[in-house]
Amino acid sequence: MTLAPDHANPAETTEPAAPQPRSSAPSIGAARPRRQLPRPHDLRPLIRFKRPELHATRRRLDAALTIEDLRRIAKRRTPSAAFDYTDGAAEAETSLRRARDTFANLTFHPAILRDVSTVDTGWDVLGSRVELPFGIAPTGFTRMMQNEGERAGAAAAAAAGIPFALSTMGTTSIEDVAAAAPGGRNWFQLYMWRDRERSMALVDRAARAGYDTLLVTVDVPVAGARLRDTRNGFTIPPQLTAHTVIDAATRPAWWINLLTTEPLAFASLDRWPGTVAQLLDTMFDPTVTYDDLAWIRDQWPGKVVVKGVQTVADARHCAHLGVDAITLSNHGGRQLDRAPVPLRILPDVAREVGTDLEIHLDTGITTGADIVAAVALGARFTLVGRAYLYGLMAGGRAGVDRAIDILRTDIERTMRLLGVTALEELTPQHVALP
């Protein structure tokens, strides 16, 4: 039987294979970039050498991006007793740790798609504008931290458009602080002494020197147990012991500045030969009551702020008394350990008396974001103490300027990221406490 040729049955005709697509993968040779020697005009926009900063203080401060960076510099440059006085708190330092943890663990709730090309970080506080919602808190023994002391703080605050508060325990006189910052806004912080006439003499001096606000601190009936100071034997002036001599060997600049400038002394009282805790217990009056506060209010011609409020009930009592503001504060954790965290009680206090007086806040603030959170929860103003002193110890006046600039930058950035352009736009909805 003869088979028909293949083409005799079209249905069974084999079609030619379809052409395969050409691979799109480049050849190995094509994948290699063509190399050439670099040309100077091509490198110029890619490589820019930073001009070296020869000034040691400016170099240190330029490298500090946070308040914690300033703290590390301050610790290297300051004897242990002086640094620990700033850095420490009472007993186990639980209050300070809790305050910082509360700020660190809160949650922000940002709004998106807002025009935040410009932000305004200022508003009125106690009847006058501040350029930033914080000021420099009253701190004692400040020239012990660094010889420029309160003068540096007052001048830096004036330049930034924020208030500076001078402590009763300051180491620069009321008049010299005013002279250091002509046109600056100065507040005076008062501890009521057992000697009332002496206390009011200070108040009169502050009024004559142009201070516009009196901060009456009410949380020091006795000194807190500041154990670091006790262990260090911290005194004013500092005592030369074997420990302090050894400690000074690695920090000669601090001792040179101390010994070649005016002797350390309190601006508002005579020298004291004992420890800080002994001074506080001898000097401050544990009998002060609301009647005394009302009496002080009537003596002062300017604004009155009660500093050290820690309960809603006391906030309400201050509002009824007619003061201009209260500062929610546990004294930076330096008095009663495990006292309330000011930020935690802020919302309740704001609901209770926020329309009756201004609410200020301190304790635990280390960033501008902390300040923004406090404003969102109802604070009109905040005070920073340690952050300022870390800057002072790190670089004198320039270090204080740097601390303020770090906080300012933080505030502006945080506001933009939250989608707000003014402090008035911040509300409790922007923040959730842990």
VMD Tcl script that draws the C-alpha trace (Angstrom):
set ca {
  {0.00 0.00 0.00}
  {1.38 3.33 -1.06}
  {1.07 6.26 1.41}
  {-0.04 9.61 0.11}
  {2.45 12.41 0.29}
  {2.20 14.73 3.38}
  {0.74 17.57 1.35}
  {-2.13 15.37 0.14}
  {-3.99 15.86 3.48}
  {-4.08 19.58 4.36}
  {-5.51 18.87 7.80}
  {-2.42 16.97 8.69}
  {0.04 19.43 7.18}
  {2.68 20.51 9.70}
  {2.89 24.32 10.07}
  {6.27 25.98 10.44}
  {7.33 26.90 14.02}
  {6.44 30.43 15.16}
  {9.41 32.74 15.49}
  {10.66 33.13 19.09}
  {10.76 36.68 20.50}
  {14.19 38.16 20.85}
  {15.38 38.32 24.44}
  {15.16 41.83 25.90}
  {18.00 41.16 28.37}
  {21.12 43.07 27.46}
  {24.25 41.23 26.83}
  {26.83 41.07 29.58}
  {28.97 43.54 27.80}
  {26.13 46.07 27.41}
  {25.35 45.97 31.17}
  {28.72 47.37 32.11}
  {28.89 51.18 32.38}
  {31.42 52.91 30.29}
  {34.20 54.12 32.55}
  {36.12 57.32 32.33}
  {38.48 59.31 34.46}
  {36.66 61.75 36.81}
  {36.75 65.35 35.70}
  {37.05 68.16 38.27}
  {33.96 70.05 37.05}
  {31.87 66.88 37.49}
  {33.11 66.30 41.04}
  {32.63 69.87 42.25}
  {28.85 69.69 42.88}
  {29.17 66.24 44.50}
  {31.96 66.87 46.98}
  {31.99 69.88 49.25}
  {34.51 70.00 52.05}
  {33.24 71.43 55.33}
  {35.30 74.31 56.59}
  {36.90 73.23 59.88}
  {35.73 75.08 63.01}
  {38.83 76.10 64.93}
  {36.99 77.57 67.91}
  {36.67 74.71 70.39}
  {33.47 75.88 72.09}
  {31.67 76.56 68.83}
  {32.82 73.18 67.50}
  {31.40 71.38 70.54}
  {28.12 73.26 70.44}
  {27.64 72.86 66.70}
  {27.90 69.10 67.15}
  {25.16 69.12 69.81}
  {21.84 68.32 68.16}
  {19.79 67.60 71.29}
  {19.60 68.67 74.91}
  {21.00 65.24 75.79}
  {24.05 66.05 73.65}
  {24.54 69.22 75.69}
  {24.15 67.20 78.88}
  {26.99 64.87 77.84}
  {29.26 67.84 77.09}
  {28.31 69.45 80.42}
  {29.15 66.30 82.34}
  {32.63 66.16 80.82}
  {33.36 69.79 81.63}
  {31.88 70.21 85.11}
  {32.98 68.79 88.47}
  {30.74 66.02 89.76}
  {29.26 67.94 92.71}
  {28.10 70.86 90.55}
  {26.87 68.63 87.73}
  {24.99 66.33 90.09}
  {23.28 69.30 91.75}
  {21.79 70.13 88.35}
  {21.24 66.60 87.11}
  {19.95 64.99 90.29}
  {16.62 64.84 92.08}
  {15.26 63.69 95.44}
  {15.67 60.26 97.02}
  {15.44 57.55 94.32}
  {14.76 60.24 91.66}
  {11.52 58.47 90.75}
  {9.53 61.67 90.18}
  {11.97 62.97 87.59}
  {12.19 59.62 85.82}
  {8.40 59.30 85.67}
  {8.02 62.81 84.29}
  {10.49 62.15 81.51}
  {8.93 58.77 80.76}
  {5.50 60.36 80.45}
  {6.77 62.78 77.83}
  {8.72 60.05 76.04}
  {5.78 57.63 75.87}
  {2.95 59.94 74.81}
  {1.49 59.64 71.31}
  {1.02 62.47 68.83}
  {-1.90 62.50 66.39}
  {-0.93 64.57 63.34}
  {-3.23 66.07 60.73}
  {-2.10 65.79 57.11}
  {-2.28 67.92 53.97}
  {-2.06 71.28 55.71}
  {-0.10 74.27 54.50}
  {2.60 74.55 57.16}
  {5.09 76.60 55.20}
  {5.10 79.17 58.00}
  {4.49 78.65 61.73}
  {4.10 81.11 64.59}
  {5.67 79.84 67.82}
  {4.68 82.82 69.97}
  {1.65 84.27 71.76}
  {0.78 86.34 74.81}
  {1.79 85.13 78.27}
  {0.73 87.18 81.30}
  {-0.18 90.11 79.09}
  {2.93 90.32 76.89}
  {4.10 88.41 73.85}
  {6.69 85.66 74.07}
  {8.36 84.38 70.91}
  {8.44 80.81 72.20}
  {6.13 79.01 74.67}
  {8.88 78.50 77.24}
  {11.15 80.51 79.48}
  {14.17 79.90 81.67}
  {13.22 78.55 85.07}
  {14.67 79.92 88.32}
  {17.73 77.91 89.33}
  {19.89 78.29 92.41}
  {23.70 78.41 92.63}
  {23.91 79.00 88.89}
  {27.42 80.46 88.83}
  {28.54 77.23 90.47}
  {27.61 75.45 87.23}
  {29.51 77.91 85.05}
  {30.97 81.28 85.93}
  {28.80 83.33 83.53}
  {25.77 82.13 85.45}
  {22.53 84.10 85.48}
  {23.92 86.88 83.30}
  {24.28 84.42 80.42}
  {20.78 83.08 80.94}
  {19.15 86.51 81.11}
  {20.97 87.81 78.04}
  {20.17 84.69 75.99}
  {16.51 84.81 77.03}
  {16.21 88.47 76.09}
  {17.76 87.79 72.69}
  {15.25 84.98 72.09}
  {12.25 87.00 73.25}
  {11.43 84.81 76.24}
  {11.35 85.48 80.01}
  {14.17 84.74 82.43}
  {13.37 83.90 86.05}
  {15.91 84.72 88.78}
  {15.90 82.52 91.86}
  {16.01 83.73 95.44}
  {19.02 81.39 95.60}
  {20.65 82.95 92.53}
  {24.31 83.88 92.50}
  {23.90 87.17 90.63}
  {22.15 90.15 92.15}
  {18.69 91.29 91.12}
  {20.15 94.51 89.72}
  {23.02 92.86 87.84}
  {20.66 90.45 86.09}
  {18.52 93.39 84.96}
  {21.63 95.17 83.69}
  {22.77 92.08 81.77}
  {19.62 92.11 79.63}
  {18.38 95.65 79.00}
  {14.90 95.36 77.57}
  {14.62 91.72 78.61}
  {11.63 90.34 80.44}
  {12.68 89.27 83.92}
  {10.69 87.42 86.56}
  {11.69 87.01 90.21}
  {11.18 83.75 92.08}
  {10.45 84.12 95.80}
  {10.84 81.66 98.64}
  {9.14 82.94 101.77}
  {11.74 83.07 104.53}
  {11.14 82.99 108.23}
  {12.27 86.61 108.17}
  {9.34 88.20 106.32}
  {10.87 91.66 106.23}
  {13.91 90.28 104.48}
  {11.73 88.46 101.97}
  {9.77 91.57 101.11}
  {12.94 93.61 100.82}
  {13.89 91.32 97.93}
  {10.44 91.78 96.40}
  {10.82 95.55 96.58}
  {14.24 95.39 94.92}
  {12.85 93.28 92.09}
  {9.98 95.70 91.51}
  {12.35 98.66 91.42}
  {14.63 96.83 88.96}
  {11.75 96.34 86.51}
  {10.86 92.68 87.06}
  {7.28 92.23 85.87}
  {6.30 88.88 87.42}
  {6.69 87.28 90.85}
  {6.91 83.48 91.02}
  {5.98 82.45 94.55}
  {7.35 78.92 95.07}
  {5.23 77.00 97.56}
  {6.56 73.43 97.51}
  {9.60 73.87 99.79}
  {8.44 73.88 103.41}
  {11.60 71.83 104.01}
  {14.31 70.58 101.71}
  {13.85 67.36 99.80}
  {16.32 64.53 100.36}
  {18.74 65.27 97.53}
  {21.03 62.36 98.09}
  {23.56 63.16 95.39}
  {24.26 66.51 97.06}
  {24.61 64.92 100.48}
  {27.02 62.30 99.20}
  {29.02 64.93 97.34}
  {29.10 67.25 100.40}
  {27.84 70.00 98.10}
  {28.36 73.43 99.71}
  {28.52 77.09 98.73}
  {31.33 77.98 98.26}
  {32.72 74.56 97.26}
  {34.98 72.90 99.78}
  {38.37 71.65 98.68}
  {38.48 68.02 99.77}
  {40.62 65.20 98.44}
  {37.74 64.17 96.22}
  {37.18 67.66 94.77}
  {40.89 68.12 94.10}
  {41.07 64.84 92.20}
  {37.85 65.68 90.37}
  {39.23 69.09 89.43}
  {42.39 67.67 87.90}
  {40.52 66.72 84.73}
  {38.50 69.94 84.60}
  {41.01 72.76 85.05}
  {39.04 75.30 83.01}
  {36.15 75.18 85.49}
  {38.45 75.85 88.43}
  {40.35 78.60 86.64}
  {37.06 80.36 85.87}
  {35.88 79.91 89.46}
  {39.08 81.24 91.03}
  {39.63 84.19 88.67}
  {36.12 85.68 88.79}
  {34.14 87.31 91.61}
  {33.74 85.03 94.64}
  {30.69 82.81 94.69}
  {27.95 84.07 96.97}
  {24.20 84.26 97.07}
  {22.78 87.41 95.56}
  {20.09 87.69 98.21}
  {21.68 86.47 101.45}
  {24.99 86.13 103.23}
  {27.41 83.30 102.71}
  {26.41 79.92 104.06}
  {29.01 77.48 105.42}
  {26.86 74.33 105.42}
  {25.25 72.08 102.87}
  {22.43 73.15 100.59}
  {19.89 71.00 102.44}
  {20.88 72.56 105.79}
  {20.48 76.02 104.29}
  {16.99 75.29 103.00}
  {15.86 73.80 106.30}
  {17.21 76.78 108.25}
  {16.00 79.48 105.91}
  {12.58 78.52 104.55}
  {9.37 78.85 106.48}
  {7.18 75.74 106.91}
  {4.34 77.83 108.34}
  {3.41 79.61 105.07}
  {-0.32 79.37 104.28}
  {-2.81 80.71 101.74}
  {-3.20 83.80 103.93}
  {0.50 84.55 103.42}
  {0.07 84.03 99.68}
  {-2.78 86.54 99.60}
  {-0.62 89.00 101.53}
  {2.25 88.61 99.05}
  {-0.13 89.09 96.15}
  {-1.24 92.40 97.59}
  {2.35 93.62 98.01}
  {3.46 92.97 94.43}
  {2.54 95.48 91.69}
  {2.92 93.04 88.76}
  {1.73 89.56 87.84}
  {1.75 86.77 90.45}
  {2.38 83.12 89.61}
  {2.12 80.33 92.21}
  {4.77 77.72 91.43}
  {4.55 74.20 92.81}
  {0.84 73.36 92.42}
  {0.32 69.58 92.27}
  {-3.42 68.94 92.74}
  {-6.67 70.09 91.15}
  {-7.93 71.25 94.56}
  {-4.95 73.55 95.08}
  {-5.27 74.86 91.52}
  {-8.89 75.74 92.26}
  {-7.91 77.46 95.52}
  {-5.28 79.57 93.72}
  {-7.86 80.57 91.11}
  {-10.25 81.70 93.85}
  {-7.43 83.71 95.40}
  {-7.10 85.71 92.18}
  {-3.50 85.00 91.14}
  {-2.61 85.40 87.49}
  {-1.17 81.94 86.84}
  {-0.11 78.69 88.43}
  {2.84 76.51 87.54}
  {2.18 72.79 87.74}
  {5.50 71.54 89.07}
  {7.01 69.03 91.45}
  {10.19 71.12 91.60}
  {11.91 69.06 88.94}
  {11.54 65.97 91.13}
  {13.76 67.59 93.77}
  {11.31 67.75 96.68}
  {8.77 64.97 97.32}
  {9.80 61.87 95.42}
  {6.89 60.06 93.72}
  {4.92 63.31 93.59}
  {2.38 63.70 90.75}
  {3.75 64.08 87.24}
  {2.70 67.61 86.19}
  {1.87 66.62 82.62}
  {-0.53 63.94 83.84}
  {-2.60 66.30 85.97}
  {-2.52 69.07 83.35}
  {-5.71 68.03 81.45}
  {-7.77 67.87 84.66}
  {-6.44 71.20 85.90}
  {-7.07 72.81 82.51}
  {-10.69 71.65 82.55}
  {-11.16 72.94 86.09}
  {-9.49 76.38 86.01}
  {-8.22 76.91 82.47}
  {-10.58 79.81 81.86}
  {-9.77 81.49 85.19}
  {-6.00 81.81 85.02}
  {-3.00 80.77 82.96}
  {-1.54 77.32 83.50}
  {2.23 76.95 83.25}
  {4.20 73.71 83.60}
  {7.68 72.44 84.28}
  {9.52 69.19 85.19}
  {10.82 66.62 82.74}
  {11.06 68.79 79.62}
  {14.01 67.84 77.41}
  {12.73 68.52 73.87}
  {10.64 71.02 71.99}
  {8.17 68.24 71.29}
  {7.61 68.01 75.07}
  {6.73 71.70 75.08}
  {4.31 71.31 72.17}
  {2.61 68.41 73.96}
  {2.17 70.49 77.11}
  {0.63 73.36 75.14}
  {-1.73 70.96 73.37}
  {-2.93 69.60 76.72}
  {-3.69 73.04 78.13}
  {-0.48 74.77 79.24}
  {-0.04 78.39 78.25}
  {3.66 78.36 79.04}
  {6.46 76.07 80.21}
  {9.72 76.52 82.09}
  {13.01 74.74 81.43}
  {15.71 74.48 84.08}
  {18.06 71.56 83.47}
  {18.01 72.05 79.69}
  {19.24 75.62 80.17}
  {21.89 74.63 82.72}
  {23.24 71.85 80.49}
  {23.77 74.47 77.80}
  {25.38 76.86 80.29}
  {27.81 74.19 81.52}
  {28.56 73.12 77.95}
  {29.49 76.57 76.68}
  {28.45 79.58 78.77}
  {26.26 82.14 76.99}
  {26.81 80.42 73.65}
  {25.67 77.15 75.19}
  {22.45 78.72 76.48}
  {21.82 80.15 73.01}
  {22.34 76.67 71.60}
  {19.91 75.08 74.06}
  {17.23 77.64 73.16}
  {17.88 77.10 69.45}
  {17.57 73.31 69.80}
  {14.23 73.68 71.55}
  {13.02 76.27 69.03}
  {13.88 74.00 66.11}
  {12.12 71.07 67.80}
  {8.98 73.16 68.37}
  {8.81 74.39 64.79}
  {9.37 70.94 63.33}
  {6.84 69.27 65.65}
  {4.18 71.86 64.85}
  {4.68 71.35 61.12}
  {4.54 67.59 61.43}
  {1.32 67.87 63.48}
  {-0.19 70.05 60.76}
  {-0.56 73.25 62.80}
  {0.71 76.72 62.05}
  {0.04 78.47 65.38}
  {0.00 77.52 69.04}
  {-3.72 78.32 69.19}
  {-4.39 75.40 66.83}
  {-2.97 72.82 69.26}
  {-5.67 70.86 71.11}
  {-5.84 67.78 73.36}
  {-6.81 65.78 70.26}
  {-3.20 66.12 69.10}
  {-1.84 64.18 72.10}
  {-2.63 60.95 73.92}
  {-0.97 60.30 77.28}
  {0.35 56.79 77.97}
}
mol new
graphics top color blue
foreach p $ca { graphics top sphere $p radius 0.5 }
foreach p [lrange $ca 0 end-1] q [lrange $ca 1 end] { graphics top cylinder $p $q radius 0.2 }
display resetview
